[in-house]
Amino acid sequence: MSSIEVKSHQLESAPVYPINSVQRDEIDLLNLLSTLFASRNQIVAITLIFALCGVIASFFLPQKWTSQAVITPPEMEQLVELRRAMINLNVLDVGAKADSNTVFNMFLKKFDSQALRERFLATSPYVQALLSNKEVDTSELHRAIINVSEKFKAQNNADPKQVTGAPYSSWTLSFIAPNAENAQQVLNGYIDFIAEEVNKSILLNLKDAVELKIGYEKDKLKLDRSLLENQHNVNLQRLGYSLQVASAAGIKKPVYSNGQAVKDDPDYSVALGADGLAEKLKIEQSIKDVSQLNVTVQNREHLLSQLEAINIGEVDFSPFKYQMQASLPVKKEGPGKSLVVALAAMIGLIIAAGLVLTRHAFNCRRVELDKII
């Protein structure tokens, strides 16, 4: 049995390598809290400074007061004068439409008109008061008008999410101003301005409809008269030819008066005889007005005279009905002073705590680097 000789060799000494300590990414909350508590005076001071800035800023924030008015389509009492003025138009078959929905939709359309807003605001004392200089510059006035015109709003109150809504439609008109009185006054003034514009437009439409109807009846009457004149001239020629034929045939008296059976000429009737045709021709020649014996033309002339007698004067009506008149705002919009101060203090607290913790982290890092060196 062979034996294996194991030689013992002295182990070389292994080099010493530093053992890296395991870094633990853990946050010591107690350490952070103690750091914040140690710098509590600094944190409180910064928070108070931000809160004070919030108080000052709350006085310079723009004020927003919204005046609102709720309107619905006009009812009988708002349109009674207009309907009275349209009685003759309806009787004379003038194609003018001015019902409740038409008038109300025209009001809403004009309320949203940028051109009308600019025209109203161009002479408004409210816009003039917003300008700094007494000598109004055109470009500055235009910018002020554009900015103010954006504060008008018209919103439909119908909620599409509700299956069963209100049994009527309503709209909310609003205007935002720096103070409550101006908001109410401007909204009231603009609503009255638009209502007046609708009144003018409706009356102008009625007058235009009457003028178009008069023009149509005049042209129609002229055409009818021309047709009657042509028919009258043809009748005179036919009677003259018939008289010549009757005289040549020796028919003096009407053929049906003496029992004669004569087949009448289809082109030139001789049944009346020469005497009757001569008398009829005399009567036809004496007619100076071709409409004298035509009921249709006489009716048209009467209709035309009635149309020309129509005088659409000033008619007082309202294109809407108030559910709520322009309100005087009692509460301003936007964040209140207390909320602004609270937000400012919170921001200051966060910034102060962040500064303290950041400074503490830099100090700890500098201490570790000093130990390594």
Helices and strands as residue ranges (DSSP letters): H 29-38, H 40-60, E 65-72, H 76-85, H 87-91, H 100-111, H 114-122, H 125-130, H 138-149, E 152-156, E 171-177, H 180-249, H 273-286, G 290-293, H 295-308, E 321-324, H 337-372
